[in-house]
Amino acid sequence: MRAPSRDRSLLARRAHLWLALFLAASCVASLAIGASGTSLWSALGRLIAGEPLTQMERVVLWDIRLPRMVLGVLVGAALAVSGTVLQGLFRNPLADPGIVGITAGASLGAISAIVFGASLPLALRSSIGMYLIPLLACLGSWVSVLLLYSVSTRNGRTSVATMLLAGIALAALAGALVGVMIYVADDQQLRDLTFWQLGSLGGATWTKIATAGPIIGVAVIGAVTLGASLNGIALGEATALHLGIPVQRAKNLAILAVAAATGAAVAVSGGIGFVGIVVPHLLRLATGPDHKPLLVNAALLGGGLLIWADVLSRVVIAPAELPIGIVTAILGAPVFLWILLRRRGLVDL
């Protein structure tokens, strides 16, 4: 008779295929569903018949829906993988970029670029240009992760209560600084800043994908390679060291990967919450805690779920659009409360 752990590991690897199919179906749905009457199937029929697309089909499918779909996959994968890595690094299921203040730090960096970017020297602006917002968002995310880890971890052990309280403090501080920048921003900057408050994929362009996509791709791939190290850290840092795992190097890489993925995601989509806590928790319940398949599955499921949240945001009050951050909060907050009820013994003060 097979051991249950071996069965769970096999199930986790088989889940790769099913989640890849789910992601593919989600991408098709994202391209096919929208307020516009443009049909994906008619456009595909034209292409198969060798006929050119109409101007409307090119604009709607190529310039609007396709970049939005690609951005949804990237952002969903980045947030889900970041949450999985944070939960493995802190060894608890309540760590999430949004809940512990990392998203707030990334938003602070991005908003700083919007408000103060125009005051930079022209030569500097022309040289870094479109990379300024992602770079400062990644910097804000990195500083937040470092502060959170420094405050909540002592002697290799992380206090869940301290982590949550530190996250609240970081989010409050970032929110206060954002408020200062909103106060000094001009009208055009205020219109830009509203994008960051609730999150959206509505501003997806190929330029944004070219800017943030490589950062997210490298960060996610780097995080996936940390699966074995996170498995060792889950047993305790002393045990991981005895197993030959370079713990400090793994922690440094994990922090860099989370900072880069979260920062780049926030830079192009604004603050989107609960993806990073819901996805890894559901996967652990279904397929087990092994981080090697878990990180890959988190990327696939995170991308698919965020695409469906975006589809809902487009159709629920069509032709208007609901911010995707509202959709993820409505769907994710009850799941988070359920996690707290299951794990409330871990967060007693």
Order of alpha helices (4+ residues) and beta strands (2+ residues): alpha-alpha-alpha-alpha-alpha-alpha-beta-beta-alpha-alpha-alpha-alpha-alpha-alpha-alpha-alpha-alpha
